[in-house]
Amino acid sequence: MNSSVLLTAANSSISLIIWVVVLFVFMYFFMIRPQQKEQKEKTAMMSTLAVGDTVLTTSGFYGVVIAIPDDTTVIVEFGSNKNCRIPMQKASIAQIEKPEDAVKASKEEDKKEKTK
């Protein structure tokens, strides 16, 4: 009778270990890996940042990059009066739009309007 109790305890501990491993694999593929991928994409996006790019900040403001003094700071100009220049961290930039991409998008939009 003792051997069957020990066998049952061993089976339950093995199944517990298997469930813990499955849980960690699940967490890796659905939480850790996508976060690492997103971080790599953001790093690649920040490496293409240049003067003249239109940026969207994490607070929802659109501006134009006018200077990049160092690796962590950019100076962004907001508004049309050209007097609102704010130094900010690169980490606070959520999206970058290149000027040539904006030109392409406007040309495609014009073509769509002409066909209507």
C-alpha positions as CSV (number, residue, x, y, z in Angstrom):
1,M,0.0,0.0,0.0
2,N,2.9,2.4,0.7
3,S,4.2,1.9,-2.8
4,S,1.0,2.9,-4.5
5,V,0.9,6.1,-2.3
6,L,4.4,6.9,-3.3
7,L,3.7,6.2,-6.9
8,T,0.6,8.6,-6.8
9,A,2.7,11.3,-5.1
10,A,5.4,11.0,-7.7
11,N,2.9,11.2,-10.5
12,S,1.3,14.3,-9.1
13,S,4.6,16.0,-8.5
14,I,5.7,15.2,-12.1
15,S,2.4,16.5,-13.5
16,L,2.8,19.7,-11.4
17,I,6.3,20.2,-12.8
18,I,4.9,19.7,-16.3
19,W,2.2,22.3,-15.7
20,V,4.7,24.8,-14.4
21,V,6.9,24.4,-17.4
22,V,3.9,24.8,-19.7
23,L,2.9,28.0,-17.9
24,F,6.4,29.4,-18.3
25,V,6.5,28.5,-22.0
26,F,3.0,30.1,-22.4
27,M,4.2,33.3,-20.6
28,Y,7.3,33.5,-22.8
29,F,5.5,33.2,-26.1
30,F,2.6,35.5,-25.2
31,M,4.2,38.1,-23.0
32,I,8.0,38.3,-23.0
33,R,8.7,37.6,-26.7
34,P,6.2,40.1,-28.1
35,Q,7.5,42.8,-25.7
36,Q,11.1,42.1,-26.9
37,K,10.0,42.3,-30.5
38,E,8.3,45.6,-29.9
39,Q,11.4,47.0,-28.1
40,K,13.5,46.0,-31.1
41,E,11.1,47.8,-33.5
42,K,11.2,50.9,-31.4
43,T,15.0,50.9,-31.3
44,A,15.1,50.5,-35.1
45,M,12.6,53.4,-35.5
46,M,14.6,55.7,-33.2
47,S,17.8,54.9,-35.2
48,T,16.1,56.3,-38.3
49,L,15.1,59.6,-36.6
50,A,16.4,62.6,-38.5
51,V,16.0,66.4,-38.5
52,G,12.8,67.3,-40.4
53,D,10.8,64.3,-39.4
54,T,7.3,64.7,-38.1
55,V,6.8,62.9,-34.8
56,L,3.9,62.0,-32.6
57,T,4.7,62.1,-28.9
58,T,3.4,59.8,-26.3
59,S,1.2,62.6,-25.0
60,G,-0.4,63.0,-28.4
61,F,1.3,66.1,-29.8
62,Y,2.6,66.3,-33.3
63,G,5.8,68.2,-34.0
64,V,8.8,68.5,-36.2
65,V,12.3,67.5,-35.1
66,I,14.6,70.5,-35.5
67,A,17.7,69.2,-33.7
68,I,19.2,66.1,-32.2
69,P,21.8,67.3,-29.7
70,D,22.7,63.9,-28.3
71,D,21.7,60.2,-28.2
72,T,18.8,60.6,-25.7
73,T,17.5,64.1,-26.5
74,V,15.7,65.8,-29.4
75,I,14.4,69.3,-29.8
76,V,10.9,69.3,-31.3
77,E,9.0,72.3,-32.7
78,F,5.3,72.4,-32.1
79,G,2.7,74.6,-33.7
80,S,2.8,76.9,-36.7
81,N,4.2,80.0,-35.0
82,K,7.7,78.4,-34.8
83,N,8.2,79.7,-31.2
84,C,7.4,76.5,-29.3
85,R,10.6,74.5,-29.2
86,I,10.8,71.8,-26.5
87,P,13.7,69.5,-25.7
88,M,12.4,66.0,-25.0
89,Q,13.7,62.5,-24.6
90,K,13.7,60.2,-27.5
91,A,11.7,57.7,-25.4
92,S,8.7,60.0,-25.5
93,I,8.4,59.7,-29.3
94,A,5.6,57.2,-30.2
95,Q,5.7,57.4,-34.0
96,I,7.8,58.9,-36.8
97,E,6.7,60.1,-40.2
98,K,9.3,60.8,-42.8
99,P,8.6,63.8,-45.1
100,E,8.9,61.7,-48.2
101,D,6.2,59.3,-46.8
102,A,3.9,62.2,-46.3
103,V,4.4,63.3,-49.9
104,K,3.6,59.8,-51.2
105,A,0.5,59.5,-49.1
106,S,-0.8,62.9,-50.3
107,K,-0.2,61.9,-54.0
108,E,-2.1,58.6,-53.5
109,E,-4.9,60.5,-51.9
110,D,-5.1,62.9,-54.8
111,K,-5.3,60.0,-57.2
112,K,-8.2,58.5,-55.3
113,E,-10.1,61.8,-55.4
114,K,-9.5,62.2,-59.1
115,T,-10.9,58.8,-59.9
116,K,-14.2,59.5,-58.0
